[in-house]
Amino acid sequence: KEHQVQLDIAMQSGKPKEIAEKMVEGRMKKFTGEVSLTGQPFVMEPSKSVGQLLKEHNADVTGFIRFEVGEGIEKVETDFAAEVAAMSKQS
């Protein structure tokens, strides 16, 4: 589906179909590199991808855990006006 979306965008630019296909191919490689684990930059050494590091160390990925920034943090929602009213009743 993403391939078709990118192809439509490339064709709207007015380029010949062959060139549009090459553009889409490059965009799809970039897209899959960003969304796949082995295509992402390694955190400790961003100049290398996770896949390159795995090859260098003859290692395989057997599992992984995905963390999202801020995951597990719960923000307590409070009503400021009610909080002030409660404090004024205490004094």
N, C-alpha and C positions, 0 to 999 in steps of 0.2 A: 504494500500500500504506500509506504514512504517513497519507494522507487517511482511509482506513478505520479505522486505529488511533485517530486523533484523534476520529473520529466516534463510535466505540464508547465512548471515554472521556467525551465530551460527553453522550452519551445516558444514561450511567450516573448522571450528575448529576441526572437527573430533570427537565431542562428540556424545553420543547416542541421538536419537531423543527426548526422554523424558526429558533429561537434557537440550537439546537445547531449548525445549519449555519453560522450567522454566526460562532459561536465557532471552528468548525473553519477557516473561511475566514481569520480573523485569525491563527490559529495556523500555518496553512500559509504565509501570507505571511511571517511571522516566520521559520519554518523555512527556506524557500527563500532568504530574505535572508541567513541565517547561513551556508548551505552554498554559495551561488553567489558567484563572484568579484565581480561587479558590485554585489551587495547588501551586501558586507562594508564596515566602516568603513575609510577611507583611513588608513594608518599615520601619515602626517605631519600629518593634520588629521582626527581621529576624528569630528568633528561632521558630516562629509560622507562619503557612500558613494563607493566607487570609480566606480560608475555615474554619480553626479552630477558627479564631477570630469571624467570622460570627456566628458560632454555640454558642460560649461563650456568645455572646450578643443577641442571638435569632434574628438575622437580616437577611435580604435578599438583594441581589444585584438587583436593579431595572434598573440600567444602568451604563455605565462607558465610559470614554473618554480615548483613547490611545494617549499618547504623545511619540514622538521619540526624542532622544537626539539631540539637535541642531535644532529642527524643528522650522521654522519661521525665522531662521537666514539666511540672504542672504549675501553672500560674493561678494563684488564688484570686478570684474576682470579688472585689468588695465594693460596696456602695459608699462613696466618700461622704455623702450627706448623712447617711445613717450612722456612719462611724463617728462623725463629729457630734451628732445628736446624742449618741450613746455616751460619749466622753463628757458632754456638758451635763448629762443627768448624774454622772458619777460625782461631780464636784459640787 
